[in-house]
Amino acid sequence: SALPGGIIPALLTPVDSRGDILRDHLVSLLEYTLDCGVSGFYVGGSTGECFLMSVSQRKEVLSIASETVSGRVPLIAHIGAQNVDDSFYLAEEAHALGYSAISAVTPYYYGFSFQEVFSYYQELCQISQLPMVMYFIPALTGRTFTSQEIARLAAIPGLEGIKFTDGDLFKLERLRGQLPDFVIYSGYDELLLPSLSLGVNGAIGSTYNVTAPLVIALWESFREGDLARAGHLQRELNTIIEMLVGNNLYPTLKDLLARRGLGGGLCRRPFLPLTASQKEESARIDTHITRV
Ligand code: NGF
C-alpha cells in the first residue's frame, strides 16, 4: 500500500483570536516535527479542528502543509464532512495538492445505517484516485461497527486502511487477523504499545505534536524487541497524556508549542483559551516532558 507507516502527528492548526490560520506557526510546527523524524502527517482531522472550520480554511491548511512539507514525508488529508459535497471537493483538492491519501470520519449525527455509511465510502473511493483511510472514532461519532462490518467496508476498492481510535483491542486483534493487508493505524496514543503488539502499521495522534522524540523512541524500542524500554516510555507518555487530557487537550498542546518558541496560537471557538491555573499546569507538563 502507498499508505505511510510509523509515527504520524494529527496536525494541530494554530489560529489567532479571530480564528484565522497562523501560517508561520503552522510552518514552524511542521518543520519542528519533521526534524524530530516523524513519518508523515494527518492533516485537518479532529486535532486540526476541521469540524470548527470553513471549507476554505480547511483547504488553506491542506495547502500550507503540502507546500511546506514538499514531498519530504507522505501526507494524509482528512476530508470528512457532514456535507458530502464538501468531502468530495476537499478530496479533489487533496489530490491536486499531492497528498498520498485521504481519510474521512464515519458519517456522524442522524444515526445513519450501515448501508448509508457503506455508500458514502464507496462513492468517495470512486471519486478519488487516492487511497482512503476510514476514520473510526465511535466515542465521538456515536456510531460503532463490528469487526465484520469493518471488514465489509475494507472490501470497497480503494479503502485501504483504518484509523482505529477505539479502546476495544479485541476488535483490533480480530481485524488484524481477518485483514492481513489492511493498513491499521493506532488512534489512541495511550494504547500505542499494546496496539503495536497486535500488529498496527502506524500511529496517528494528537500528542505526537509535542512528544515526537519520545514516541519515536518507543516505536524503535518495540522494533528492536526492547519491550522493557518500550513499556517504560509508554508509561511516561501516559502520565503526560493524562495531564494533557485533564487540562483541555488541544489548547494545552498549543500552549506547549508556544513554550518551545514555535508559536502554537489558539483554538477556534467554542474552545476557550487556557485559564491562569491551566497555564500553570501546562508549565508543569512542559517540565515533565523535558525531564523524560
Ligand atoms: O483527540 C482525539 C479524540 N483523538 C486523538 C486522535 O485519535 C485524533 C488521540 O490522539 C486524530 O488523530 C485526529 O486528529 O483526527 C487522542 O487525543 C489521544 O489519544 C489522547 O486521548 O478522541
Boltz pocket constraint, residues with backbone or C-beta under 6 A from the ligand:
constraints:
  - pocket:
      binder: B
      contacts: [[A, 10], [A, 11], [A, 42], [A, 44], [A, 45], [A, 46], [A, 47], [A, 48], [A, 78], [A, 137], [A, 140], [A, 165], [A, 187], [A, 188], [A, 189], [A, 190], [A, 204], [A, 205], [A, 206], [A, 207], [A, 241], [A, 245], [A, 249]]
      max_distance: 6.0
